């Protein structure tokens, strides 16, 4: 799989998510940030909204669970219609078991790491995943400034995934824009979450196409 762009509906108009999905027809995925006001200091959407969005969106849903106890709740998002579910390793009690559970449900299993969480301790379990998400801001709120100190971690993660010779995507999320996406791509990322840069624009779909072009240079 080549470069993929996943607009985050966290920055979209929650009063009309169907229109938000339609405004980014060129996107590969719709990224859904699920927050519980415990793991992160914000509260967003849950299973009912994911279920409703899955009925109207033409893009598959990529759910990023910023919640406590994802071991308990992740499967419900697959049942609601998510095609990919990413849990935070900092909150997960049994990441290998959860990844296998998600894949057994025919969803993609992703593992996310906060900016300060090193990738190295988890190298042995990367083969159980379909995607690794490197956060390039502190999770919880959209519109934050990209943390370029995360670029070396993206590169290290890319090297680890390349050694596995498996089709495991490397996603970045946080401050991704026309000004930052090329550096992320050069470091080895191939799946890009962009929120305010996309939905804050007059023509969101044009930004999706621009980001894809910049990442494929």
C-alpha positions, 0 to 999 in steps of 0.5 A: 500500500502506498501513501494514505491520507486519513482526515480526522473528524475531530476537526470536522463539523460534528453537527453534519458528519455525513457532509464532512465525509463527503467533503473528503472524497479523495481520502483513504480513511476517515480517522475517528478520535475516541476520547474518554476524558480519563486517558486524555483530558477530552471527551469526544465520540463513542460507539453510537457515533461510529455506528452512525458514521459507518452507515453514511461514509464511503471511506472505511473508518479508522478508530483511534482509541484514546481511552482507558481499558481498550482491552474491554472496549475495542471490539465494540468499535469493530462491531459498530463498523470500524475497519481499523482500531488503534489502541494506546499501548500505555493503556492496554493490559494485553496488547498481543491478545487485543491485536489478535482479537481485533484481527480475528474480527477481520479488522486491522489492529493498530498500536499507538504510542504517545510522543514520550513512549519509546518504540524499542520495548515493543519491537517483539510484538510489532509482527502482531500488528497491522499498523503502528501510530506515532503520535506527534502531539500529546493526545487529547486535542486537535490543532496542536503544533507538530513535535519534530522531536518525534521524527527520529522515533518515526525513522526508528519505527520504520527501520524495525518494520522494514526488518520484519518484511511485513505489510505494517503501516506506519501512521503519524497523527498530530500537527500534520499539514503541508508544512510537516508531511514531507518530513514525516514521509522522509522519516518513513511514515506512509499513513497520515492523519490530518485534522485541522489542516483538512477540515479548516480549509475552504476545500478539504478535498483539495487539501487531501490531494495536496497532502498526498502529492507532498508525501509522495515526492 
